Amino acid sequence: MKSLYITIIVTLTFVMHIAAQEKVALKDTNTSNVGLKLGYNLAAVSFDEDSETGQRHGFFAGFYGESFLISAVAIQVELMYSQQGYQLKDNGGTFTQKLDYLNLPVSLKIYPANHFYLEAGPQIGLAISHKEEYDSNFGLFDTSRELEPEKFDWGFNFGTGFKTESGISLGVRYHLGMGSIYDEGDPKNRVWQFAVGIDF
């Protein structure tokens, strides 16, 4: 975890340094892009910031708005449906937590070179559905039960990507959850996202 925090601090320092050194002319404050974004999730959960579960495969989709502050600095706001949760496997079978969110990420985006960007910012999430399943590898013993996770989640995103002149972007992002999903074990979301975005 220490190495992760060091990486985050270095990344934020680099991003803010680029923003401070930006000398190009201001763009029209009305310059903005609105688009559709979707992609693939690799979601897991960290318990007590020590051990991390196996990953649940899922997807996310939604809309974004990108507004430029100056020619190489933008703010992007998104509204995303995101399939998260985790998997635990042992010799007896597989436990899967299906936990879906409506997320609102806000990112500062820096374009240090043409078409290449770095991004970082906070995210809040609302849990809209959840289900826990146990697959015993023998149908007779499969079970399903309902638990009550916390309704709200929050954390930070860090990512990078490329965006073409035509408005098509490819990006990768890591979500570092800071809110506990349940009281016991202090579980927090950890999600890798691989995205495609298209400006309208």
C-alpha positions in Angstrom: 0.0 0.0 0.0 2.9 2.4 0.7 4.1 2.1 -2.9 0.6 2.8 -4.1 0.3 6.0 -2.0 3.8 7.1 -3.2 2.7 6.6 -6.8 -0.4 8.6 -6.3 1.5 11.5 -4.7 4.1 11.6 -7.5 1.3 11.5 -10.1 -0.6 14.3 -8.5 2.6 16.4 -8.1 3.4 15.8 -11.8 -0.1 16.8 -12.9 -0.1 20.0 -10.9 3.4 20.9 -12.1 2.2 20.7 -15.7 -0.9 22.8 -14.9 1.3 25.4 -13.3 3.7 25.5 -16.3 1.0 25.8 -18.9 1.7 29.0 -20.9 -0.5 28.6 -23.9 -3.4 31.0 -24.7 -6.7 30.6 -23.1 -9.4 28.8 -25.0 -12.9 30.1 -25.4 -14.6 29.3 -22.1 -17.5 27.7 -24.0 -15.2 25.0 -25.5 -16.7 21.7 -24.3 -17.4 18.2 -25.4 -20.2 15.9 -24.5 -20.1 12.2 -25.2 -20.8 8.5 -24.5 -18.3 6.4 -22.5 -18.3 2.6 -21.9 -15.9 -0.1 -21.1 -14.7 -3.1 -19.1 -14.3 -3.3 -15.3 -11.9 -5.5 -13.3 -13.3 -5.0 -9.8 -12.0 -6.2 -6.5 -12.2 -5.3 -2.8 -9.4 -4.6 -0.3 -10.0 -5.8 3.3 -8.3 -3.9 6.1 -6.1 -2.4 3.4 -4.1 -5.6 3.6 -5.5 -8.4 1.4 -7.3 -8.0 -1.9 -9.9 -10.4 -3.3 -10.2 -11.9 -6.7 -11.8 -9.8 -9.4 -15.3 -9.6 -10.7 -15.6 -8.9 -14.4 -18.2 -6.4 -15.4 -18.8 -3.3 -17.5 -19.6 0.4 -17.1 -21.4 2.9 -19.3 -22.6 6.5 -19.2 -22.1 10.0 -20.3 -19.5 12.7 -19.8 -19.0 16.4 -20.3 -15.5 17.8 -20.8 -14.9 21.6 -20.5 -11.5 23.2 -21.2 -10.2 25.8 -18.8 -7.2 26.5 -21.0 -5.9 24.8 -24.1 -4.3 21.8 -22.3 -6.4 21.7 -19.1 -9.9 20.5 -18.8 -12.5 19.4 -16.2 -14.5 16.3 -17.0 -17.7 15.3 -15.2 -19.3 11.9 -15.7 -22.4 9.9 -14.8 -21.7 6.2 -15.0 -23.4 2.9 -14.3 -20.7 0.5 -13.0 -20.7 -3.2 -12.2 -18.4 -3.8 -9.2 -17.9 -6.3 -6.4 -15.5 -9.2 -6.1 -15.0 -13.0 -6.2 -13.5 -15.4 -3.7 -12.6 -18.9 -4.9 -11.7 -22.0 -2.9 -11.9 -25.8 -3.3 -15.5 -25.7 -2.2 -16.7 -23.2 -4.9 -16.9 -19.5 -5.8 -18.5 -16.7 -3.8 -19.4 -13.6 -5.9 -20.6 -10.3 -4.7 -22.4 -8.4 -7.4 -22.5 -4.7 -6.3 -23.6 -2.1 -8.9 -23.2 1.6 -8.6 -24.3 4.9 -10.1 -21.0 6.8 -10.0 -20.2 10.5 -10.4 -16.5 11.0 -11.1 -15.0 14.6 -11.5 -11.5 14.7 -13.1 -8.9 17.2 -13.8 -7.5 16.4 -17.2 -4.0 17.6 -18.4 -2.9 17.2 -22.0 0.9 17.4 -21.8 1.2 16.4 -25.5 -1.1 16.2 -28.4 -3.9 13.7 -27.9 -2.3 12.3 -24.7 -3.9 13.1 -21.3 -3.5 12.4 -17.6 -6.4 12.6 -15.2 -7.1 12.6 -11.5 -10.0 13.4 -9.3 -12.7 12.4 -6.7 -15.7 10.1 -7.2 -18.8 9.5 -5.3 -21.1 6.5 -5.8 -24.6 5.3 -5.0 -25.1 1.5 -4.6 -28.3 0.8 -6.7 -28.3 -3.0 -6.5 -26.5 -5.9 -4.8 -26.5 -9.7 -4.6 -24.2 -12.3 -3.1 -24.1 -15.7 -4.7 -22.3 -18.9 -3.8 -21.6 -21.4 -6.6 -20.7 -24.8 -5.0 -20.0 -26.4 -8.4 -22.9 -28.6 -7.6 -26.3 -27.0 -8.2 -28.1 -28.5 -5.2 -25.9 -26.5 -2.8 -25.9 -23.1 -4.6 -27.2 -20.3 -2.4 -28.1 -16.7 -2.8 -28.6 -14.1 0.0 -29.1 -10.4 0.5 -26.8 -8.3 2.6 -27.0 -4.5 3.1 -23.9 -2.6 1.9 -23.4 1.0 2.6 -25.5 3.1 0.2 -22.7 5.6 -0.6 -19.1 5.1 -1.7 -16.4 7.6 -2.3 -12.8 7.6 -3.4 -10.3 8.9 -6.0 -9.6 8.0 -9.7 -6.2 8.2 -11.5 -5.8 7.5 -15.2 -4.4 8.2 -18.6 -5.4 7.9 -22.2 -5.4 9.1 -25.8 -8.0 11.2 -27.6 -8.1 11.8 -31.3 -9.1 14.9 -33.2 -12.3 13.2 -34.1 -13.3 12.8 -30.5 -12.6 9.1 -29.9 -10.7 8.3 -26.8 -9.1 5.2 -25.2 -8.3 5.3 -21.6 -7.4 3.3 -18.5 -8.3 4.4 -14.9 -7.8 3.1 -11.4 -10.4 3.7 -8.7 -9.1 3.8 -5.1 -12.2 3.4 -2.9 -12.0 5.1 0.5 -15.5 4.4 1.9 -16.2 1.1 3.6 -18.7 -1.2 1.8 -19.5 -3.0 5.1 -18.6 -2.4 8.7 -16.9 -5.7 9.2 -13.3 -6.0 7.7 -13.3 -2.4 6.4 -13.7 -3.5 2.7 -13.0 -0.9 0.1 -13.6 -0.9 -3.7 -10.6 -1.3 -6.0 -11.5 -1.1 -9.7 -9.5 -1.0 -13.0 -11.5 0.5 -15.9 -10.7 0.3 -19.6 -12.8 2.7 -21.5 -13.8 3.9 -25.0 -15.3 7.4 -25.3 -17.0 9.1 -28.2 -17.8 12.8 -28.5 -21.3 13.6 -29.8 
